[in-house]
């Protein structure tokens, strides 16, 4: 590492250890990261000004351009790296719901992404019906809101609802014993026609149960809705067997136009080995219900802040430190998978990847192999002297845990690099935030869920670790190549856009790459780019290693047929 000119007088008489960050530079990084931090400013703008960042939405495009501008202010070499195109833009506006009669009650509601909205406010009677009871052109349902305990998933059932001309469907959220009223909604980025037309609204579970009881009472005589509402704690209003009227205003909007999807890539270029890299990353996209704070505004903001710390101090690392904000993580690591495939031949020059996901708790450790343990002890030495950001923490502030090998699992973007043999570091986090049960993908994933002192600490740790690895005299030892997980079937189906029974194709999604390449239901996949596959695990491994485009051999009607598939078209 070349020393920043502004700090040379401080270090003239201090010998530097080339395999680690010097104590003096480490102190400067800590002072900048803990004393002059902008990590919460980045997070504030990302979540409170831009908001959610659903892949393919206008907000996601806005976030990419904003992040690119922030990296440019730091003087880094920045570009937007295209990883895909989708043919539809979906944006959510406000969601409003309320009971109008026989009692007045506001409802907390949400919808899955890429589903229909209402055309303004729709007030209609609410009735109960199971999905199995719905029939085509059912006049009993026409124009009504349908209260059902299960969200309709199949095309057939959705088509029945549409044929019956219902106003829409209301179904309950799911939670757990600690957070029973948590709402989580996701979505299919390849919506079929019925999803684009049928309004489907998730209602907070306790409120759904109140609605269920109110409608049950309205279906009977001899008990007033007032009696039921009083038992459930809702405001009472006298009425006997009075229909339940609900008003919903769901401002979901489709726009049929092509949207180009990007990762944001920024380089702090190395001085001695610029072609070799350390990757620091987090995913920029989020789900749409809240503002995507802890998933993953926290990781995006620490990535930006680590870049700012190092660029502000003017450090000159031996190797390039590449900062990446990914898109499409929530739909299956799409941005990082495409990036790793596109730059497949360069993966041997990536020393490691540091990925920050899974919330606002603070970076407390890493898993490392025995071969890299000594290097990582040197790299993380400056962190070991930091003060824990949690005053109640006991024990070391940071720990390295030895593992025999890195696994191929992990639901975040480091897994894309793991598949290519790059050492994948996913931070072990500690702290008081209840991420997976509370804020993860829920209505509570808002700015107030972030913990500022944790964010400052983690961003500083990331900056120290990235610079330390970049300044090692060598690349970190390569990780043992992981085998695909045994649950490879959903990975293969998602990548190809098919349903599989073993290697036999039982269904083809019209918007997937398999359909575009001519694959048909009944085909049996035999090889990719000449590599024979005998199981779905083999198939995923072959797709991982194959260069695009994929020459896929299938058995069709007893004959071998060659197909050409372009994986970059996977949305």
JORA-V870963 format. One record per residue. N is the residue number from 0. PHI is phi in whole degrees, -180 to 180 (* if undefined). OMEGA is omega in radians with two decimals (none if undefined). Layout:
BEGIN
n;phi;omega
N;PHI;OMEGA
N;PHI;OMEGA
END
This chain:
BEGIN
n;phi;omega
0;*;3.02
1;-82;-3.07
2;-80;3.03
3;-63;-3.06
4;-55;-3.04
5;-67;-3.10
6;-109;-3.13
7;-56;-3.13
8;-58;-3.13
9;-75;-2.91
10;-122;-3.03
11;-59;-3.04
12;-107;-3.10
13;-111;3.09
14;-69;-3.12
15;-99;3.03
16;-95;-3.00
17;-64;-3.07
18;-91;-3.14
19;-154;3.08
20;-76;-3.13
21;-65;3.12
22;-57;-3.11
23;-67;3.12
24;-67;3.09
25;-60;3.12
26;-64;3.10
27;-63;3.11
28;-62;3.14
29;-64;-3.14
30;-64;3.13
31;-68;-3.07
32;-72;-3.09
33;-97;-3.06
34;-99;-3.10
35;-123;-2.98
36;-62;3.00
37;-118;-3.03
38;-61;3.14
39;-75;3.03
40;-65;3.09
41;-61;-3.11
42;-65;3.13
43;-61;-3.12
44;-65;-3.08
45;-62;-3.02
46;-96;-3.06
47;-95;3.08
48;-95;3.12
49;-81;3.14
50;94;3.13
51;-61;-3.09
52;-136;3.12
53;-60;3.13
54;-55;3.12
55;88;3.11
56;-85;3.06
57;-62;3.12
58;-64;3.12
59;-65;3.10
60;-60;3.11
61;-61;-3.13
62;-65;3.11
63;-61;-3.12
64;-67;3.09
65;-64;-3.13
66;-63;3.09
67;-58;3.13
68;-64;3.12
69;-66;3.09
70;-63;3.13
71;-64;3.09
72;-61;-3.14
73;-81;-3.12
74;85;3.14
75;-84;3.07
76;-87;-2.91
77;-124;2.96
78;-154;2.99
79;-91;-3.07
80;-107;-3.10
81;-67;3.06
82;-124;3.13
83;-179;3.03
84;-137;3.00
85;-116;-3.06
86;-100;3.12
87;-146;3.02
88;-107;3.09
89;-128;3.11
90;-127;3.03
91;-106;2.97
92;-106;-3.14
93;-79;3.02
94;-118;3.11
95;-131;3.07
96;-146;3.09
97;-159;2.96
98;-88;-3.11
99;-98;3.14
100;-143;0.07
101;-87;3.02
102;-126;3.08
103;-104;-3.11
104;-157;3.03
105;-74;-3.13
106;-114;2.99
107;-95;-2.99
108;-131;3.08
109;-155;3.02
110;-134;3.00
111;-68;3.08
112;-68;3.12
113;59;3.01
114;-125;-2.97
115;-73;2.96
116;-111;3.07
117;-85;3.02
118;-97;-3.04
119;83;3.14
120;-76;3.12
121;-122;3.10
122;-106;-3.09
123;-156;3.08
124;-69;3.10
125;-105;3.10
126;-130;3.13
127;-96;3.03
128;-163;3.03
129;-87;3.11
130;-58;-3.11
131;-68;-3.10
132;-83;-3.04
133;-74;3.12
134;-125;3.09
135;-58;3.05
136;52;3.13
137;-77;-3.06
138;-64;3.13
139;-62;-3.06
140;-97;-3.00
141;-55;3.04
142;74;-3.04
143;-107;2.93
144;-82;-3.07
145;-106;3.11
146;-96;-3.10
147;-137;-3.05
148;-83;3.14
149;-128;3.06
150;-65;3.10
151;-70;-3.09
152;-110;-3.00
153;-78;3.10
154;-62;-3.10
155;-63;-3.11
156;-68;3.10
157;-60;3.13
158;-62;3.10
159;-65;3.10
160;-61;-3.14
161;-66;3.11
162;-62;3.12
163;-78;3.10
164;58;3.09
165;-74;3.03
166;-70;3.13
167;162;-3.04
168;-123;3.04
169;-116;-3.13
170;-139;-3.02
171;-86;2.97
172;-74;3.06
173;-119;3.11
174;-145;3.05
175;-135;-3.06
176;-61;-3.10
177;-80;-3.12
178;-126;-3.03
179;-66;-3.07
180;-104;3.07
181;-66;3.09
182;-114;3.03
183;-129;3.08
184;-131;-3.09
185;-124;3.09
186;152;-3.14
187;-105;-3.08
188;-72;3.06
189;-117;-3.02
190;-67;3.02
191;-83;-2.93
192;-55;-3.08
193;-65;3.12
194;-64;-3.11
195;-80;-3.07
196;-117;-3.05
197;-89;3.09
198;-76;-3.12
199;-129;-2.97
200;-119;3.06
201;-89;-3.12
202;-111;3.10
203;-50;-2.88
204;-59;-3.12
205;-63;3.11
206;-72;3.07
207;-59;-3.13
208;-64;3.05
209;-63;3.11
210;-62;-3.13
211;-58;-3.13
212;-69;3.13
213;-62;3.13
214;-69;3.10
215;-58;3.14
216;-66;-3.14
217;-63;3.13
218;-79;-3.07
219;-116;2.99
220;-115;3.07
221;95;3.08
222;-136;-3.09
223;-87;3.03
224;-62;3.08
225;-59;3.12
226;-58;-3.11
227;-66;-3.09
228;-66;3.11
229;-66;3.11
230;-65;-3.09
231;-90;3.08
232;89;3.13
233;-86;3.08
234;-59;-3.07
235;-93;3.07
236;-148;-3.02
237;-59;3.04
238;-174;3.09
239;-121;3.09
240;51;-3.12
241;-92;3.14
242;-58;3.09
243;-92;3.13
244;-107;-3.13
245;-124;3.10
246;-120;-3.14
247;-129;3.06
248;-131;-3.05
249;-113;-3.00
250;-99;3.00
251;-92;-3.08
252;-136;3.00
253;-94;2.99
254;-136;-3.07
255;-82;3.08
256;-153;-3.11
257;-75;3.06
258;-123;3.11
259;-88;-3.05
260;-108;-3.02
261;-130;2.73
262;-99;3.07
263;-104;-3.04
264;-122;-3.13
265;-134;-3.08
266;-112;2.83
267;-96;-2.88
268;-71;3.13
269;-73;-3.08
270;-95;-3.09
271;-105;-3.12
272;-133;-3.06
273;-64;-3.14
274;-79;3.08
275;-98;-2.96
276;-137;2.84
277;-114;-3.09
278;-102;3.02
279;-118;-2.98
280;-152;3.00
281;-165;-3.13
282;-92;-3.08
283;-86;-3.10
284;-73;3.10
285;-149;2.90
286;-79;-2.81
287;-104;-2.97
288;-69;3.14
289;-108;-3.11
290;-117;3.07
291;62;-3.07
292;-73;-3.09
293;-86;3.06
294;-141;0.09
295;-140;3.03
296;-60;3.12
297;-63;3.12
298;-73;3.08
299;-65;-3.09
300;-71;3.08
301;-71;3.06
302;-64;3.08
303;-62;-3.08
304;-69;3.08
305;-61;3.09
306;-64;-3.14
307;-64;-3.14
308;-57;-3.07
309;-69;-3.13
310;-72;3.11
311;-62;3.14
312;-81;3.09
313;71;-3.12
314;-66;3.14
315;-124;-3.08
316;-71;3.07
317;-62;-3.13
318;-107;3.09
319;-68;2.97
320;-101;-3.09
321;-104;3.10
322;-101;-3.09
323;-132;2.97
324;-111;-2.97
325;-90;2.92
326;-113;3.03
327;71;3.14
328;-63;-3.07
329;-70;3.10
330;-99;3.07
331;121;3.09
332;59;-2.96
333;-64;-3.11
334;-65;-3.12
335;-73;3.09
336;-61;3.13
337;-64;-3.13
338;-62;-3.13
339;-65;3.10
340;-65;-3.08
341;-63;-3.11
342;-108;-3.07
343;-53;-3.07
344;-71;-3.13
345;-98;-3.05
346;-64;3.12
347;-67;3.14
348;-101;3.07
349;-95;-3.09
350;-68;3.10
351;-170;3.02
352;-125;3.01
353;-106;-3.10
354;-111;3.09
355;-114;3.09
356;-143;3.03
357;64;2.82
358;105;-2.95
359;-96;3.10
360;-63;-2.92
361;-92;-3.09
362;-67;-3.00
363;-120;-3.11
364;-178;3.09
365;-144;2.95
366;-94;-3.12
367;-137;3.06
368;-83;-3.13
369;-61;-3.08
370;-66;-3.10
371;-106;-3.02
372;-60;-3.09
373;-62;3.09
374;-61;-3.07
375;-72;3.01
376;-62;3.11
377;-66;-3.12
378;-61;-3.03
379;-90;-3.12
380;-54;3.13
381;-64;3.14
382;-72;-3.06
383;-62;-3.13
384;-98;3.11
385;-74;3.07
386;-87;3.11
387;-62;-3.13
388;-75;3.12
389;-109;-3.08
390;-64;-3.14
391;-91;-3.11
392;-72;3.08
393;-121;-3.13
394;99;-3.10
395;-63;-3.13
396;-75;-3.12
397;-151;-3.10
398;-140;3.00
399;-102;-3.12
400;-111;-3.14
401;-77;3.04
402;-130;3.14
403;-68;-3.14
404;-160;3.04
405;-85;3.11
406;-79;3.11
407;-93;-3.10
408;-85;-3.10
409;103;-3.05
410;-92;3.12
411;-136;-2.87
412;-70;3.05
413;-62;3.14
414;-65;3.10
415;-64;3.10
416;-74;3.11
417;-57;3.14
418;-64;3.12
419;-96;3.10
420;86;3.12
421;-82;3.09
422;-54;-3.04
423;-104;-3.13
424;-97;3.06
425;-116;-2.96
426;-61;2.92
427;-79;-3.05
428;-112;3.10
429;-134;3.10
430;146;-3.00
431;-93;-3.11
432;-71;3.11
433;-96;-2.95
434;-64;-2.97
435;-67;-3.11
436;-93;-3.04
437;-101;-2.95
438;-90;-3.03
439;-58;3.06
440;59;-3.08
441;-114;3.09
442;-68;-3.10
443;-97;-3.11
444;-85;-3.08
445;-121;-2.98
446;-55;-3.11
447;-70;3.08
448;-79;-3.13
449;-81;-3.12
450;-112;-2.98
451;-55;-3.09
452;-66;3.07
453;-69;-3.13
454;-63;3.13
455;-62;-3.13
456;-63;-3.07
457;-64;3.12
458;-60;3.13
459;-68;3.09
460;-61;3.14
461;-62;3.13
462;-61;3.12
463;-64;-3.10
464;-67;-3.12
465;-63;3.13
466;-67;3.14
467;-61;3.13
468;-69;3.13
469;-62;-3.09
470;-99;3.02
471;-63;3.12
472;-72;-3.09
473;-155;3.00
474;-68;3.04
475;-64;3.10
476;-56;-3.10
477;-67;3.09
478;-76;3.02
479;-62;-3.09
480;-65;-3.12
481;-75;3.03
482;-83;3.08
483;-59;3.14
484;-69;-3.14
485;-67;3.12
486;-92;-3.06
487;-76;-3.05
488;-55;3.13
489;-64;3.09
490;-66;3.14
491;-63;-3.13
492;-63;-3.13
493;-68;-3.13
494;-68;-3.06
495;-88;-3.03
496;79;-3.11
497;-139;2.88
498;-106;-3.06
499;-125;2.89
500;-120;-2.91
501;67;3.08
502;-100;3.12
503;-87;-3.14
504;-81;-3.14
505;-108;3.10
506;-165;-3.11
507;-129;3.10
508;-78;-3.06
509;-65;-3.14
510;-101;-3.09
511;-93;-3.10
512;-73;3.11
513;-64;3.11
514;-62;3.14
515;-62;-3.13
516;-90;3.06
517;94;3.11
518;-71;-3.08
519;-128;3.03
520;-61;-3.07
521;104;3.07
522;-66;3.02
523;-118;-3.09
524;-75;-3.10
525;-117;-3.06
526;-159;3.01
527;-129;-3.13
528;50;3.09
529;85;3.11
530;-91;-3.12
531;-68;3.09
532;-123;-3.10
533;-119;3.13
534;-155;3.10
535;-66;3.07
536;-62;3.06
537;-60;-3.11
538;-62;3.14
539;-65;3.11
540;-63;-3.14
541;-67;3.10
542;-64;3.14
543;-63;-3.03
544;-93;-3.01
545;-75;3.02
546;-80;3.08
547;-81;-0.08
548;-76;-3.13
549;-92;2.98
550;-91;-3.05
551;-105;3.08
552;-99;3.10
553;-124;3.03
554;-98;-3.09
555;-132;-3.14
556;54;3.08
557;82;-3.12
558;-122;3.08
559;-80;-3.13
560;-127;3.11
561;-95;3.14
562;-126;3.12
563;-116;-3.13
564;-118;-3.13
565;-108;-3.03
566;-64;-3.11
567;-69;3.09
568;-84;3.08
569;-64;-3.09
570;-73;none
END
